[in-house]
Amino acid sequence: MRFRGDFETIYWVFPQDANILGYLFGGRLMNWVIRTSSIFTSILAKKPVLLGYMGSFDFINPIKVGDMVSINVSPLFSTPHTITVKVAVYSKNPEENIENLTTAAEMTFVSVNGEGRVVEHGYYSPSPTLEKDIKEKISYLKSSLKGIYEPESYDMKTVYGISMEDVFFFDMMSGAKLLEYIDQLAAITAIEYSRRPMVTASIDETIFLHPIRSSHIIEIYTRLNAVWRTSCEVEVWVFGKDPLKNTKYLSTHTFVSMVLVERDEPLKSYAVNDIIYSDATKRKEKRILRKNRLLELWKVS
């Protein structure tokens, strides 16, 4: 049975939302997902919220110009300062009226006050088991990123000055907009190597370590880690920098997998080194398992 969330928004995909082949940008979809989830979570919290953790998003069906996208959100559990929700995304062509599951994941938001400081909210729905699982994931991600101030190697470095359209509340950059930048630069990095059209297949789970103020600049580093027959993995680091104090901090980090649109000719294999290739291949195997689970759930429903 189709998952119908407690809160739903519907978007119509226009040409400006898609690449030259007419496929919806993965980053644009993530922007919509985060905005919808933020609105619903803020209603529950009765306070503004900021994205703290995003589970893996695996895209199992492409979305094209003219399709309608339905984003469904429901609460999973809460702690005094956070609310975790589950999200499912469906798409359909209005002429065919056949609905497809595109992706599903969980997201954790932190409740804040008008100054952007973490405060308690009023929504109560504890779940010790689920809370333990999410906390372990967040703790692992934090420990793996500790002490990083610049990647050891990278293929591309892009610097952005934050504009008003990038800002959420409290003088902070929007996590939704940041995901758009991450997806765009990962795609550019992949296509620079392949010289062929590629689209986003997955965005791995991501923790947002540090908010970025609108007076700061962002530095996004990307590295092509590994290339297989029809896909590749791009690693992304996002740093915030205060230009007045000359201080720099890691804001977030993730892995994005890209896949060829036309697969008649395989890509030339590539890896930074054997260790990075081995780690990337293990992550690829996990993505395949996640996608298979999503597909099985969709078939069962």
Phi, psi and omega in degrees: 000139182298137177285119176248111184286172175287344182217136183219138169233151181235132178241146173256130185277116178259165181305325181290349178268356191235166176278183185293344178269357178090012178264136179301132175299135177299322180293324178294319177298318179297323176301312180297318181297314182293319179297313180298314181295323178297316180298310182297316182294323178295325176296317178295315184285339188058030179208159172296153180226155175236145180289126179250325183214139177231123177290172182295138175245119178245124185265114186257348176220133180287154177241133185244164175304133182098342177286156172254134183250126179250122180249118184246131184231138174218152179286145172258304178195172179222156165241175181304331184245353184227158172225128178253132182237159172252144184230137173229137182241129178237156176220153176204151171273122185300335179285326182266332179059031175256120185265136179237140171286129180260314180194167177203146181191182175239154181220144179244129180245147180252131179279138183225165177265188183295346178259002179084014180266144183295130179221166177284151176245180185255007182268128185239112177203072185287154174206091186306322182293310179294322179298317179299318181297313180294317180299321179295320178296314181295318179298319179295315180297318179298313183294325181288340182257359185298131173082011179271123178238350173189140179297151177294326177210155179200161179262328184214138175236127180235134181246129178241140165268134186282128178257173183296329179288348177271349191267139174268228174265174171056030176066027181244150178290142179287130175296327179297316180291322179298321178296327176297315179298316181300313181297317182298315183286329174296319179295317179299317180299318180291316183289330176301328180275312187284330186058028180216155181298132177225151179232163182288130177256323182205150168234118184290165182303143191223136174246137179262103189281327189211127177292151180251122180283152182293338178279353180267173173245160178243141176243120180246121179254137176232147178219131174282108185278315185203148177233129177250198185297315185231005184213171177207166177241132176243128177265138185231131173242136177239122178245143169260151181217129175271108185291337180280319180267350182058040177251148185225143182213149176281124179267314178199169184205142178199175175240134179240130176256137180243150182227147178295144174282311176256124188246025181288335180234124183290156176283156173283127184295152182202149172205146177298311174199176186296320182294312180297321179297317180297315179296319180295321180295322176296319177295322178299317179297323177294321178297319179298317178296318179297315180296320179297322177295319178298317181295321179294317178298321180293321179294319181296320182289000000 
